[in-house]
Amino acid sequence: MSSIVALIPARAGSKGVPHKNIKPLGGRPLIEWSIKACLKSRLIDRVIVSTDSPEYAELAIKLGAEAPFLRPAEISADRSTDYDFIVHALDWLAANGGEPQHVVHIRPTTPYRDPALVDQAINAFRSEPRATALRSVHEMSESAYKTFEIAPAGQLKRLGSDSTALDAANNARQQFPATYQANGYVDVLSSRFIRSNGLIHGDWVMPFITPTVIEVDTIDDFVHLEFLLDRNRAFFDKLFA
């Protein structure tokens, strides 16, 4: 039984960018960036792509990952949850040799990923017995405490507050607590916790702070990532050299 399995979700039904997960970035399918990062990890035992597409499954296998099952359509829709595909994979693993101790959730939409940081995250989670899960985050360029909602009457109000007095939000950012955004770089999950609680993250989620990363949601994101790649080939060389 493998103790650490990487799961890479790659359904075929992306609407914003059709077939986003296999769209080329730097001449390589987007999903290959995540597969290669996992294969270069020193701690991950198996790399499994969870997909509803036979085409994606065939490509994943060619790229060195496993795709031993196809994800059912009912858990591959726009509103399907991470819990759905993770438990589906755990059920398959349990029936085919045993489920792992840890699942490393790797999103293909965060392609610029250092395998060494993935291993650091795994070790960090293993060293914190209180943690129910680990999630990667980066510091937001602007504290969320400086952002706004629209009140029912139509005016702006401070986020998470009933106050519509906004002048304090103009204070220097150093006067506000730092806030962090989940970024899809690497999440580390406990199979035992998932099975016992019916949750994937729980209430003691360990932060793993990474450099700021770009997640791919639009064509403009692809263009920006290609621009960054032209300026710095470090990640490409680390994964593909």
C-alpha positions in Angstrom: 0.0 0.0 0.0 1.3 3.5 -0.9 1.3 5.9 2.0 1.2 9.1 0.0 -0.8 9.4 -3.2 -1.1 12.5 -5.3 -4.5 13.1 -6.8 -4.8 15.5 -9.8 -8.4 16.4 -10.8 -8.9 17.0 -14.5 -12.4 16.9 -15.7 -13.1 17.6 -19.4 -16.0 20.1 -19.0 -14.3 23.4 -18.4 -16.5 26.2 -19.8 -14.2 29.3 -19.3 -11.4 27.7 -21.4 -12.6 24.6 -23.2 -10.3 21.6 -22.6 -8.2 23.9 -20.3 -6.5 21.0 -18.6 -4.8 19.9 -21.8 -4.3 23.3 -23.4 -0.5 23.8 -24.1 1.5 26.0 -21.8 5.2 26.4 -22.8 4.5 23.7 -25.4 3.4 21.2 -22.8 -0.2 20.2 -21.8 -1.3 22.1 -18.7 -1.8 18.9 -16.8 1.8 17.7 -17.6 3.2 20.5 -15.4 1.4 19.0 -12.3 2.2 15.4 -13.2 5.9 16.2 -13.6 6.0 18.1 -10.3 4.5 15.0 -8.5 6.8 12.6 -10.3 9.8 14.6 -9.2 8.6 14.7 -5.6 10.8 12.5 -3.3 7.8 11.6 -1.0 4.9 10.9 -3.3 4.5 7.2 -4.0 1.8 7.3 -6.7 0.5 10.0 -9.1 -3.2 9.4 -10.1 -5.2 11.6 -12.4 -9.0 11.6 -11.6 -10.8 12.4 -14.8 -14.1 11.7 -16.6 -12.4 11.8 -20.0 -10.9 8.7 -21.7 -8.8 11.1 -23.8 -7.4 12.8 -20.7 -6.8 9.4 -19.0 -4.8 8.2 -22.0 -2.7 11.4 -22.1 -2.1 11.2 -18.3 -0.7 7.6 -18.7 1.5 8.7 -21.6 2.9 11.5 -19.3 3.8 9.0 -16.6 0.8 9.2 -14.2 -1.8 6.6 -13.5 -5.5 6.9 -14.6 -6.9 3.6 -13.3 -10.5 4.6 -13.3 -12.8 7.2 -14.9 -14.8 9.5 -12.7 -18.6 9.2 -13.0 -20.5 12.0 -14.7 -22.5 12.7 -11.6 -19.4 13.9 -9.7 -17.8 15.7 -12.7 -20.2 18.6 -13.2 -19.5 22.3 -12.5 -20.9 22.1 -9.0 -19.2 18.8 -8.0 -17.1 19.2 -4.9 -13.5 18.3 -4.2 -14.9 15.9 -1.5 -16.7 14.0 -4.2 -13.7 13.2 -6.3 -11.4 12.5 -3.4 -13.7 10.0 -1.7 -14.4 8.4 -5.1 -10.6 7.9 -5.5 -10.2 6.7 -1.9 -13.0 4.1 -2.5 -11.2 2.8 -5.6 -7.9 2.6 -3.8 -9.4 0.9 -0.8 -10.9 -1.8 -3.1 -7.6 -2.1 -5.1 -4.8 -2.6 -2.6 -5.6 -0.2 0.2 -6.1 3.5 0.6 -3.1 5.7 1.4 -2.3 7.5 4.7 -2.2 10.9 3.0 -3.6 12.4 -0.2 -1.8 15.2 -1.8 -4.3 17.3 -3.8 -2.6 18.9 -6.7 -4.7 21.2 -9.0 -3.5 21.4 -12.6 -4.6 25.1 -12.8 -1.6 26.1 -10.7 1.2 24.9 -13.0 4.3 26.7 -11.7 5.1 24.4 -8.8 8.4 23.4 -7.2 8.6 19.7 -6.3 10.8 20.6 -3.3 8.0 22.8 -1.9 5.5 19.9 -2.3 7.8 17.7 -0.2 8.2 20.5 2.4 4.4 20.7 2.7 4.1 16.9 3.2 6.7 17.0 5.9 5.2 20.0 7.6 1.8 18.3 7.8 3.3 15.1 9.1 5.1 17.0 11.9 1.9 18.7 13.2 -0.3 16.2 15.0 -3.0 18.7 15.6 -3.5 19.4 11.9 -6.6 18.0 10.2 -5.3 19.1 6.8 -2.7 21.4 5.2 -3.6 24.1 2.6 -1.2 26.2 0.5 -1.8 30.0 0.6 0.0 33.1 -0.4 -0.3 36.6 1.2 -2.8 38.8 -0.6 -1.3 42.0 -2.1 -4.1 44.0 -0.4 -5.5 42.9 3.0 -9.0 41.7 2.8 -9.8 44.1 5.6 -9.5 46.9 3.0 -12.1 45.4 0.7 -15.9 46.1 0.5 -19.3 44.5 0.1 -22.4 46.2 -1.2 -25.0 46.8 1.5 -28.7 46.0 0.9 -29.4 49.7 0.5 -26.9 49.9 -2.3 -23.9 51.6 -0.7 -20.5 50.2 0.0 -19.7 48.8 3.4 -16.6 47.3 5.0 -16.2 43.5 4.4 -17.5 41.5 7.2 -18.8 44.6 9.0 -22.0 46.5 9.3 -20.1 49.8 9.0 -20.7 51.9 5.9 -18.1 54.4 7.1 -15.2 53.8 4.8 -12.5 56.3 5.6 -10.6 53.9 7.9 -10.2 51.6 4.9 -7.9 54.2 3.3 -5.2 53.7 6.1 -1.9 52.3 5.0 -1.9 48.5 4.4 0.6 48.0 7.1 -2.1 48.9 9.6 -4.2 45.9 8.7 -3.7 42.3 9.4 -2.2 40.2 6.6 -4.7 38.0 4.9 -4.1 34.9 2.8 -5.6 33.3 -0.3 -5.7 29.6 -1.0 -3.8 29.0 -4.3 -4.0 25.4 -5.3 -0.2 24.8 -5.0 -0.5 21.8 -2.7 -3.0 20.5 -0.2 -2.2 17.6 2.1 -5.1 15.6 3.4 -5.5 12.7 5.9 -7.5 9.7 4.7 -8.3 8.8 8.3 -9.7 12.2 9.0 -11.8 12.2 5.8 -13.3 8.8 6.6 -14.0 9.7 10.2 -15.5 13.1 9.6 -16.9 13.3 6.1 -14.8 16.4 5.5 -11.6 17.0 3.6 -10.1 19.9 5.6 -11.7 20.2 9.1 -11.1 22.8 11.7 -7.3 22.8 12.3 -6.0 23.5 8.8 -2.3 24.1 8.7 -1.2 27.0 6.4 1.7 26.4 4.0 2.8 29.8 2.7 4.1 29.8 -0.9 5.3 32.5 -3.2 2.5 34.3 -5.0 1.2 32.1 -7.8 -1.2 32.5 -10.7 -4.1 30.1 -11.2 -5.4 29.5 -14.7 -9.0 30.4 -15.2 -9.1 32.4 -18.4 -7.2 32.7 -21.7 -5.6 35.9 -20.3 -4.1 33.8 -17.5 -2.5 31.6 -20.1 -1.1 34.6 -21.9 0.3 36.0 -18.7 1.9 32.7 -17.7 3.5 32.4 -21.2 4.9 35.9 -20.7 6.3 35.0 -17.3 7.8 31.8 -18.8 9.5 33.8 -21.6 11.2 35.9 -18.9 12.1 33.1 -16.6 12.5 29.4 -17.6 13.4 28.2 -14.1 10.2 26.2 -13.5 10.2 24.7 -17.0 13.8 23.6 -16.6 13.2 22.2 -13.1 10.3 20.0 -14.4 11.2 19.2 -17.9 15.0 19.3 -18.2 
